[in-house]
Amino acid sequence: MNKDIHHKKILIAPLDWGLGHATRCIVIIRDLQTLNCDITVAATGKIKNLLQNEFPNLDFLDLPGYTISYSKSKRTLPFKILTQIPKILKIIRFEHTWLQEVFKTKKFDAVISDNRFGFYTKYCTSVFITHQLHIKTNSAWLDNPLQRLNYRFINRFNECWIPDFENNLNISGELSHPKVLPGIPVKYLGPLSRFAKSENKKVTYKWMAIISGPEPQRSIFEKKIFEAVSKTNYSSLIVRGLPGETAKHSFPPNCKVFDHLSTTDMQAAINSSEFIIGRCGYTTVMEILSLQKKSVLIPTPGQTEQEYLARHLLKQNWSYTFNQANDFAIHLQQAESFQYCLPEINTQLHSSILNAFIDVLQ
């Protein structure tokens, strides 16, 4: 390692649209720490709580999130998102102005944005992380203009990093492998996972459910999970995805429940469970596949990216998937006899790319 890469100052800002953007940034932060970089995180709320639990010695700056809310109905979700576009654009402008002001005193060597469109600056190298170059809406007439708008924002950065393989054996399918790439350099990092596969085959739980996503769909999903697993005779583990939660609740007797687990505890819990139930969020998918675990994934209603991923995974027999409107208990039974064909996932490709990135920073 060259001496001149010691103590490069890096600012990282994950999107607050679910916890997945923050959890995959854990992998990036770990790599940068091994390169002796000084890391600062810009976040607030659950994202900040999660990363502070993982990295209590990092510097944190308060940066408001996008606070996107969902509708209870899949049918009304597109309208719900459309009504929030003015707010989203306002936040994008705010975070860009915020970064310009912060840079005057902090003088970062690079900033890394996980899907925060305004988090770029002309004063240093700016990186945009995304797995969604092709935004799928289930409407061909809308996909192309959305992709152009997506690229308009992405091209304001210096580099774009994709957490997936570049070749045909990939997780995200068309989402990260469109016919036309952005105009800036694109680097495929390989899948990002916090976890390491365990050789210990002991199973403690039949079902482990990981609850995540924006409200009100997070709570709707949680209720359906508890109803389904409480009807079984199996011991189940539920992680509610609520770091910092203090309220007390009562839960079914066959369910062991945590509001949040650290990376170490989450890895141990997944490795000791036979089936993982969760949303079809991309980070969740990367982590489950990296551990070669059988999974049951239910896309958030109306979130077309997750619905596409669910079809893509089911087609390859990498995961059993179904829609939230279906009967959970019936599908959990069917998942037990599903013919899984789990791939071998290399999760170490990103290290060399990050090493090279830090090495060339001025």
Number of C-alpha atoms within 10 A of each C-alpha: 9 7 8 12 18 16 15 21 18 22 26 21 27 26 21 25 18 19 22 20 22 24 22 22 23 20 17 19 22 16 17 21 14 11 20 16 19 18 22 20 25 20 22 19 15 19 25 23 17 24 22 15 14 15 16 11 10 13 13 19 14 11 17 15 22 18 17 16 16 23 18 16 13 17 11 12 17 16 12 17 15 11 11 15 12 11 14 18 14 13 19 19 14 16 22 16 15 14 19 16 11 12 16 10 8 13 13 19 20 21 25 25 25 22 20 23 23 23 29 26 19 10 14 17 19 21 25 26 24 19 24 21 22 23 21 21 18 12 8 9 9 12 15 15 12 16 18 15 11 17 17 14 17 25 15 19 25 18 20 25 21 24 27 25 22 15 9 8 11 17 25 23 20 18 17 22 20 14 7 9 14 18 15 14 13 16 17 19 21 23 27 24 26 20 20 14 16 14 7 9 10 11 14 17 20 18 25 28 25 22 20 25 20 17 16 13 20 19 15 12 20 19 11 16 19 18 13 15 24 18 11 15 9 14 17 23 23 24 20 19 21 18 20 14 13 8 6 7 6 6 12 13 10 16 18 14 18 15 16 19 18 13 16 12 11 16 19 17 19 26 27 19 22 18 23 25 22 25 25 26 24 21 22 22 24 25 24 24 22 22 20 18 21 24 26 25 28 23 23 24 19 18 17 16 21 20 23 19 23 26 16 18 19 16 12 13 17 24 28 25 27 20 15 18 10 10 12 19 16 10 16 21 11 11 18 16 8 13 12 17 12 17 17 10 19 13 22 13 16 22 19 11 16 15 16 10 13 19 17 9 13 11
